[in-house]
Amino acid sequence: MVITKTPFRMSFFGGGTDIEEFFRINGGAVLSTTFDKYCYVTVRHLPRFFEYKSHLTYSKMEYVNSYNEIKHPAIRNAMEMLNMHELRLTYDSDLPARSGLGTSSSFAVGMLNAFYALKGKYADKRKLADEAIYLERKLCSEKGGWQDQIAASYGGFNRINFHQDGYDVFPVIISPERKRQLNNNLLMFFTGFTRFSSDIQEANISESADRTARLKEMLNLVDEAEEIITNKNIDLNEFGRLLDCTWKLKRSTGNRISTDSIDMLYKKGIEAGASGGKLLGAGGGGFLLFYVEPDKQKSLKKAMKDLLYIPFEFENSGTRVIHYSPEDYGITI
């Protein structure tokens, strides 16, 4: 039996520039971190006592005998890609799916990590990120960028640069005290709305022929944001102001990014004392993140009293195997 633990991510700046069609031509960069909310994937070989060969549990339950019977596209394609058979797979999560925190990609990374471990093989972070990208974007034909798979695999607070040849991951060098201050000044709330990121991405791409100029502006903010975080001589509260700038730019890149309800909640947050914020993920719902100084946080929480407040801490580990019990298994197929 293998159990993997894979973090979710929050993206601060550069989201949208990680889409291959954009960064292969214009370059791209994302500033993001993983935090202490996780998905767990448990995989073992299914004992051969049943009339089915694999048992899959996520938001649904599937009992199947072949790859083509599997309804979940990521599980189906991953099992076929790595030649996995006779499995009992269970997915569990600290946060709901389709909520803007890269949950599907964290699952993909954690599942691949578990599959390799079950086969007695080690897969490094680069391999897991690359194969999760291939799984979701090519085999499953889901629209979207590359940042989620990379963040879930590597973990930590990173700048990820995208270019014609792929990507590079650079940990952001920030003092523990300043990092703690940033963490403490960020408050996250669940809006209650969920959506498929790939659907939002596809709609926004089809709607926004002129979005390239906006994405280039968003790309330029990554350098400024990194400078704010790493330069102790700059007031960290500038990070909040810049979040407000990138949120306004992001809203202009597609009609499905925000809704009237999200706009109203964001406005209430700013009026309650937040200096900036954004909707995490591709848009359309999920989690609202605000930057707010400590003396104004009580007011913000009161303004957001109808939403679920989600405390969090930054994490640095990325996906990892937290339980490994080797199995003696021979394929009978």
C-alpha positions as CSV (number, residue, x, y, z in Angstrom):
1,M,0.0,0.0,0.0
2,V,1.1,3.5,-0.8
3,I,-0.3,6.8,0.5
4,T,0.8,10.1,-1.0
5,K,0.2,13.6,0.4
6,T,0.2,16.5,-2.1
7,P,-0.3,20.2,-1.4
8,F,-2.6,22.7,-3.1
9,R,-1.3,25.9,-4.4
10,M,-2.2,29.6,-4.4
11,S,-1.0,31.7,-7.3
12,F,-0.3,35.3,-6.7
13,F,1.0,36.8,-9.9
14,G,1.4,35.7,-13.6
15,G,-1.5,33.3,-13.8
16,G,-2.5,32.9,-17.5
17,T,1.0,33.4,-18.7
18,D,1.7,29.7,-18.0
19,I,-0.5,28.6,-20.8
20,E,1.6,27.1,-23.5
21,E,0.1,29.0,-26.4
22,F,1.2,32.2,-24.7
23,F,4.5,31.5,-23.1
24,R,6.0,29.6,-26.2
25,I,5.8,33.0,-28.0
26,N,5.9,35.6,-25.2
27,G,7.5,33.9,-22.3
28,G,5.8,33.6,-18.9
29,A,6.3,33.6,-15.2
30,V,4.3,32.8,-12.1
31,L,4.8,33.7,-8.4
32,S,3.0,31.1,-6.3
33,T,3.2,29.0,-3.1
34,T,1.8,25.8,-1.8
35,F,0.1,25.7,1.6
36,D,-0.9,23.2,4.3
37,K,-4.1,21.9,2.7
38,Y,-3.6,18.6,0.9
39,C,-5.0,15.8,-1.1
40,Y,-4.3,12.2,-0.2
41,V,-4.1,9.3,-2.7
42,T,-4.1,5.7,-1.4
43,V,-3.3,3.0,-3.8
44,R,-2.9,-0.8,-3.3
45,H,-3.3,-3.8,-5.4
46,L,-6.9,-5.2,-5.2
47,P,-7.0,-8.8,-3.8
48,R,-8.3,-11.2,-6.4
49,F,-11.5,-12.2,-4.7
50,F,-13.9,-9.9,-6.6
51,E,-15.8,-9.9,-9.9
52,Y,-14.2,-6.6,-10.8
53,K,-10.4,-5.9,-11.2
54,S,-10.2,-2.3,-10.0
55,H,-12.1,-0.3,-7.4
56,L,-11.8,3.5,-7.7
57,T,-13.1,5.9,-5.1
58,Y,-13.2,9.7,-5.5
59,S,-16.5,11.8,-5.6
60,K,-17.9,8.6,-7.2
61,M,-17.2,4.9,-7.0
62,E,-16.2,2.8,-9.9
63,Y,-15.9,-1.0,-10.2
64,V,-14.2,-1.8,-13.5
65,N,-12.4,-4.6,-15.4
66,S,-10.6,-2.6,-18.1
67,Y,-9.2,0.8,-18.8
68,N,-12.0,1.8,-21.2
69,E,-14.6,1.2,-18.5
70,I,-13.1,3.9,-16.3
71,K,-15.1,7.2,-16.4
72,H,-12.6,9.4,-14.6
73,P,-10.3,10.6,-17.5
74,A,-7.2,11.3,-15.4
75,I,-7.4,7.9,-13.6
76,R,-8.1,6.1,-16.9
77,N,-5.2,7.7,-18.8
78,A,-2.7,7.5,-15.9
79,M,-3.4,3.8,-15.3
80,E,-3.0,3.1,-19.0
81,M,0.1,5.3,-19.4
82,L,1.9,3.5,-16.5
83,N,0.4,0.1,-17.2
84,M,-1.3,-0.2,-13.8
85,H,-3.7,-3.1,-13.1
86,E,-5.9,-4.5,-10.3
87,L,-6.0,-1.4,-8.1
88,R,-7.9,-0.1,-5.2
89,L,-7.5,3.7,-5.4
90,T,-8.9,6.2,-3.0
91,Y,-8.8,10.0,-3.2
92,D,-9.4,12.2,-0.1
93,S,-8.9,16.0,0.2
94,D,-8.9,18.8,2.8
95,L,-10.6,21.2,0.3
96,P,-13.3,20.8,-2.3
97,A,-12.5,20.1,-6.0
98,R,-13.1,22.7,-8.7
99,S,-12.3,25.5,-6.3
100,G,-9.4,27.4,-7.9
101,L,-6.5,25.9,-5.9
102,G,-5.2,23.5,-8.5
103,T,-7.0,20.5,-6.9
104,S,-7.2,18.4,-10.1
105,S,-3.4,18.8,-10.8
106,S,-2.5,18.0,-7.2
107,F,-4.5,14.8,-7.6
108,A,-2.8,14.0,-10.9
109,V,0.7,14.6,-9.3
110,G,-0.2,12.6,-6.2
111,M,-1.7,9.7,-8.2
112,L,1.4,9.4,-10.4
113,N,3.7,9.5,-7.4
114,A,1.6,6.7,-5.8
115,F,1.7,4.6,-9.0
116,Y,5.5,4.9,-9.3
117,A,5.9,4.0,-5.6
118,L,3.6,1.0,-6.0
119,K,5.8,-0.2,-8.9
120,G,8.8,0.2,-6.6
121,K,10.2,3.1,-8.7
122,Y,11.3,6.6,-7.7
123,A,10.1,9.6,-9.7
124,D,11.7,12.9,-9.0
125,K,9.7,16.2,-8.8
126,R,10.6,17.2,-12.4
127,K,9.4,13.9,-13.8
128,L,6.1,14.0,-11.8
129,A,5.4,17.6,-12.9
130,D,6.2,16.8,-16.6
131,E,4.1,13.7,-16.6
132,A,1.2,15.4,-14.8
133,I,1.2,18.1,-17.4
134,Y,1.3,15.5,-20.2
135,L,-1.5,13.6,-18.6
136,E,-3.9,16.6,-18.1
137,R,-3.1,18.7,-21.1
138,K,-2.4,16.0,-23.8
139,L,-4.0,12.7,-22.8
140,C,-7.1,14.3,-21.1
141,S,-7.2,17.3,-23.5
142,E,-8.0,19.7,-20.7
143,K,-7.4,23.4,-21.3
144,G,-5.1,25.3,-18.9
145,G,-1.6,26.2,-17.9
146,W,1.3,24.3,-16.4
147,Q,1.8,26.0,-13.1
148,D,-0.5,23.8,-11.0
149,Q,1.3,20.6,-11.7
150,I,4.7,22.1,-11.1
151,A,3.7,23.8,-7.8
152,A,2.1,20.6,-6.5
153,S,5.2,18.5,-7.4
154,Y,7.9,20.9,-6.1
155,G,6.1,22.6,-3.2
156,G,7.3,25.8,-1.6
157,F,7.3,29.5,-2.5
158,N,8.6,29.7,-6.0
159,R,9.0,31.8,-9.1
160,I,8.3,29.5,-12.1
161,N,9.6,30.9,-15.5
162,F,8.1,29.6,-18.7
163,H,9.9,29.8,-22.1
164,Q,10.2,28.2,-25.5
165,D,12.0,25.2,-24.1
166,G,9.8,24.6,-21.1
167,Y,10.1,25.9,-17.6
168,D,12.5,26.5,-14.7
169,V,11.7,26.6,-11.0
170,F,13.4,29.2,-8.7
171,P,12.7,29.2,-4.9
172,V,12.0,32.7,-3.7
173,I,14.6,33.8,-1.2
174,I,12.8,35.5,1.7
175,S,13.6,35.8,5.3
176,P,11.5,33.6,7.7
177,E,10.2,36.7,9.5
178,R,9.1,38.5,6.3
179,K,7.5,35.2,5.0
180,R,5.6,34.8,8.3
181,Q,4.4,38.4,8.0
182,L,3.2,37.8,4.5
183,N,1.4,34.7,5.5
184,N,-0.3,36.4,8.5
185,N,-1.5,39.3,6.2
186,L,-3.3,37.0,3.8
187,L,-6.8,35.8,4.6
188,M,-8.7,33.3,2.5
189,F,-12.4,32.7,2.2
190,F,-14.5,30.1,0.4
191,T,-17.2,31.7,-1.8
192,G,-19.1,28.5,-2.1
193,F,-19.0,28.5,-5.9
194,T,-17.2,25.8,-7.8
195,R,-16.4,25.3,-11.4
196,F,-14.2,23.3,-13.8
197,S,-11.0,25.3,-14.5
198,S,-10.6,23.8,-18.0
199,D,-14.1,25.1,-18.9
200,I,-13.3,28.6,-17.7
201,Q,-10.0,28.6,-19.6
202,E,-11.6,27.4,-22.8
203,A,-14.3,30.1,-22.6
204,N,-11.9,32.9,-21.8
205,I,-9.5,31.9,-24.7
206,S,-12.4,31.8,-27.1
207,E,-13.8,35.2,-25.9
208,S,-10.6,37.2,-25.7
209,A,-8.7,37.7,-28.9
210,D,-6.9,40.7,-27.5
211,R,-6.0,39.2,-24.1
212,T,-2.3,38.9,-25.0
213,A,-1.7,42.6,-24.1
214,R,-3.3,42.1,-20.7
215,L,-1.3,39.0,-20.1
216,K,1.9,40.8,-20.9
217,E,1.0,43.4,-18.3
218,M,0.4,40.7,-15.8
219,L,3.7,39.1,-16.6
220,N,5.5,42.4,-15.9
221,L,4.0,42.5,-12.4
222,V,5.8,39.3,-11.4
223,D,9.2,41.1,-11.3
224,E,7.7,43.9,-9.2
225,A,6.0,41.4,-6.8
226,E,9.2,39.4,-6.3
227,E,11.1,42.6,-5.5
228,I,8.5,43.6,-2.9
229,I,8.8,40.2,-1.2
230,T,12.6,39.8,-1.2
231,N,13.7,43.4,-0.6
232,K,13.4,44.2,3.1
233,N,13.6,47.9,2.4
234,I,10.2,47.9,0.6
235,D,7.0,48.1,2.6
236,L,5.5,44.6,2.4
237,N,2.0,46.2,2.2
238,E,2.8,47.1,-1.4
239,F,2.2,43.4,-2.1
240,G,-1.5,44.0,-1.4
241,R,-1.7,47.0,-3.7
242,L,-0.1,45.0,-6.4
243,L,-2.6,42.1,-5.9
244,D,-5.4,44.6,-6.5
245,C,-3.7,45.6,-9.8
246,T,-3.3,42.0,-11.0
247,W,-6.9,41.2,-10.1
248,K,-8.2,44.1,-12.2
249,L,-6.0,43.0,-15.1
250,K,-7.1,39.4,-14.8
251,R,-10.8,40.4,-14.8
252,S,-10.2,42.0,-18.2
253,T,-8.8,38.9,-19.8
254,G,-12.1,37.0,-20.0
255,N,-15.8,37.4,-19.3
256,R,-15.9,34.2,-17.2
257,I,-13.2,35.4,-14.8
258,S,-15.6,37.0,-12.3
259,T,-19.3,37.3,-11.6
260,D,-21.5,40.0,-10.1
261,S,-21.5,38.1,-6.7
262,I,-17.7,37.8,-6.7
263,D,-17.3,41.5,-7.6
264,M,-19.6,42.5,-4.8
265,L,-17.7,40.3,-2.3
266,Y,-14.4,41.8,-3.4
267,K,-15.7,45.3,-3.1
268,K,-16.9,44.6,0.5
269,G,-13.4,43.3,1.3
270,I,-11.7,46.4,0.1
271,E,-14.2,48.6,1.9
272,A,-13.5,46.6,5.1
273,G,-9.8,47.4,5.0
274,A,-8.1,45.0,2.6
275,S,-5.5,46.7,0.4
276,G,-5.9,44.1,-2.4
277,G,-6.9,40.6,-3.2
278,K,-7.9,38.2,-5.9
279,L,-9.9,35.2,-6.8
280,L,-7.7,32.2,-6.9
281,G,-7.5,30.0,-10.0
282,A,-8.9,30.4,-13.5
283,G,-12.0,32.3,-12.3
284,G,-15.7,31.9,-11.9
285,G,-15.7,30.9,-8.2
286,G,-13.8,29.2,-5.5
287,F,-11.6,31.0,-3.0
288,L,-11.1,34.8,-2.4
289,L,-7.7,35.8,-1.1
290,F,-7.2,39.2,0.6
291,Y,-4.2,41.1,1.8
292,V,-5.1,42.9,5.0
293,E,-3.0,44.3,7.8
294,P,-3.5,42.8,11.3
295,D,-5.4,45.8,12.8
296,K,-8.1,45.6,10.0
297,Q,-8.5,41.8,9.9
298,K,-11.4,41.7,12.4
299,S,-13.3,44.2,10.2
300,L,-12.7,42.1,7.1
301,K,-13.8,38.9,8.8
302,K,-17.0,40.6,9.9
303,A,-17.6,41.8,6.3
304,M,-17.0,38.2,5.1
305,K,-19.1,36.6,7.9
306,D,-21.3,34.7,5.4
307,L,-18.3,33.0,3.9
308,L,-16.1,30.2,5.3
309,Y,-12.8,31.5,6.6
310,I,-9.9,29.1,5.8
311,P,-6.7,29.6,7.9
312,F,-3.5,28.3,6.3
313,E,0.2,28.2,6.6
314,F,2.7,28.1,3.7
315,E,4.4,24.7,3.2
316,N,7.6,23.6,1.5
317,S,7.5,19.9,0.8
318,G,5.5,19.3,-2.4
319,T,4.2,15.9,-3.1
320,R,5.6,13.0,-1.0
321,V,5.0,9.4,-0.1
322,I,3.9,9.3,3.6
323,H,3.3,5.5,3.7
324,Y,5.0,2.8,1.8
325,S,4.3,-1.0,2.3
326,P,5.8,-3.0,-0.6
327,E,3.5,-5.6,-2.1
328,D,4.4,-8.9,-3.7
329,Y,2.3,-8.7,-6.9
330,G,2.3,-10.5,-10.3
331,I,0.1,-9.5,-13.2
332,T,-2.3,-12.2,-14.3
333,I,-3.8,-10.3,-17.2
